[in-house]
Amino acid sequence: EIILKIVEEMNDKKEHYRLVVQNLISEFFIVLLRGYQNQNFPKSMASEHVKRVEFIAPALAYVHNNYKKRITIEELATLCNVTKYHFCREFKRAMSVTAVQYITGYRVDLAEIMLKGTNNSVAEIAWQCGFEDESYFCRCYKKIKGIPPKKVRKIGKK
C-alpha cells in the first residue's frame, strides 16, 4: 500500500511530491522494522529499536510537517510527553544523531532537492527549508554535503 502511494506520487509529480515520498519512505521503514521485530531474529534488539523509533515518532512527524518553522527541543519533548533531557537521550539512541542534527540534516536534504529541481535562489530555498539565515544555511549545507549549495546549482545546470 505504501509502495503504491510512493509510485503514485512519483508518477503524478504534484507540487512537493518529493517531500511526500520522503515521509512515505519513513513510514515504510517503520513498517519494515515492525515486521523485522516479528521474525525469528534476536527480538530484544529489534523490539528495543522499534520501541525507540515509535517513542519519537510524534517528534519525527512534527519535524517532517513543520520543517519551515522554528522547532525547539522543548516542543518535540512535549509531543512525546517527556522532559527535554529524556527526549534528547532517547532521540539519540533511536536515530544515532541528536534531534538538532536530524532537523538540520532533514532541511539540508530538502534544500538539495530544491536546488536541483527549481530555479529559486539559494536564499529563497534556505528560507523555504526553515533556515533564517542564508550564510548559516550555506555553512550547514557544506558541512553535511561537502559542497557549497551554489556549486550544486551549477552542477545541476550543466
C-alpha positions in Angstrom: 0.0 0.0 0.0 2.8 2.4 0.9 4.8 1.5 -2.1 1.8 2.1 -4.4 1.4 5.6 -2.8 5.1 6.3 -3.5 4.7 5.2 -7.1 1.6 7.3 -7.5 3.4 10.4 -6.1 6.4 9.8 -8.3 4.2 9.5 -11.4 1.9 12.5 -10.6 4.8 14.7 -9.6 2.5 17.2 -7.9 4.0 20.1 -6.0 6.3 19.0 -3.2 5.9 15.3 -4.2 9.4 14.5 -3.1 8.6 15.6 0.5 5.6 13.4 0.5 7.7 10.5 -0.9 10.3 11.0 1.9 7.5 10.8 4.5 6.1 7.7 2.9 9.6 6.1 2.9 9.9 6.9 6.6 6.5 5.2 7.2 7.7 2.2 5.1 10.8 1.8 7.3 8.7 1.8 10.4 6.5 -1.0 8.9 9.7 -2.9 8.0 11.1 -2.5 11.5 7.9 -3.8 13.0 8.0 -6.8 10.6 11.6 -7.4 11.5 10.6 -7.4 15.1 8.1 -10.2 14.5 10.7 -12.5 12.8 12.9 -15.1 14.4 15.7 -12.6 14.9 17.1 -11.6 18.3 13.9 -9.9 19.4 15.3 -7.9 22.2 17.5 -5.8 19.8 14.8 -5.3 17.2 12.0 -4.6 19.6 14.1 -2.1 21.5 14.9 -0.2 18.4 11.3 -0.2 17.2 10.1 1.0 20.6 12.6 3.9 20.5 11.5 4.9 17.0 7.9 4.6 17.9 8.5 6.7 21.0 10.0 9.6 19.0 7.6 9.1 16.0 5.4 12.1 17.0 8.5 14.3 17.0 9.6 13.0 13.6 6.2 13.6 12.1 6.2 17.1 13.6 9.7 17.8 12.1 8.6 16.5 8.7 5.4 18.6 8.6 6.8 21.8 10.2 10.4 22.0 8.9 9.8 25.6 7.8 9.1 26.7 11.3 11.4 27.3 14.2 11.4 24.0 16.1 12.5 23.7 19.6 13.6 20.6 21.6 11.0 21.6 24.2 8.2 21.3 21.6 9.4 17.9 20.5 9.8 16.6 24.1 6.2 17.8 24.8 4.9 15.9 21.9 6.5 12.8 23.3 5.3 13.6 26.9 8.8 13.7 28.4 11.4 16.1 29.6 13.7 17.6 27.1 16.7 15.7 28.6 14.9 12.3 28.4 13.8 13.2 24.9 17.3 14.1 23.7 18.7 10.9 25.2 16.0 8.7 23.5 16.2 10.5 20.2 20.0 10.0 20.0 19.5 6.3 20.9 16.8 5.8 18.2 18.4 7.9 15.4 22.1 7.9 16.1 22.2 11.7 15.8 20.9 14.4 18.0 17.5 16.0 17.3 19.1 19.2 16.2 21.4 17.3 13.8 18.4 15.4 12.4 16.4 18.6 11.9 19.3 20.3 10.1 20.0 17.2 8.0 16.4 16.9 7.0 16.3 20.6 6.0 19.5 20.2 4.0 18.2 17.2 2.2 15.1 19.1 1.2 17.2 22.0 0.1 19.2 19.7 -2.1 16.1 18.5 -3.8 15.0 22.2 -4.4 18.5 23.2 -5.6 18.4 20.5 -8.2 14.7 20.8 -9.1 13.9 24.6 -9.0 15.3 27.9 -10.2 14.7 29.5 -6.8 17.6 31.4 -5.3 19.8 29.9 -2.6 18.4 32.4 -0.2 14.8 31.5 -1.1 15.5 27.8 -0.8 17.2 28.4 2.6 14.1 30.2 3.8 11.7 27.6 2.4 13.6 24.9 4.3 13.4 26.6 7.6 16.8 28.4 7.7 16.5 32.0 8.9 20.0 33.0 7.6 21.5 32.2 4.2 25.1 32.1 5.4 24.2 29.7 8.2 22.4 27.5 5.7 25.4 27.6 3.4 27.7 26.5 6.3 25.3 23.7 7.3 24.9 22.5 3.7 28.6 22.4 3.1 29.3 20.6 6.4 26.7 17.9 5.6 27.1 17.5 1.8 30.7 18.5 1.4 29.9 21.0 -1.3 28.5 24.6 -1.2 24.9 24.9 -2.3 25.8 27.3 -5.2 28.0 24.6 -6.7 25.1 22.1 -6.6 23.1 24.6 -8.5 25.9 25.0 -11.1 26.3 21.2 -11.4 22.6 20.8 -12.0 22.5 23.4 -14.8 25.3 21.7 -16.8 
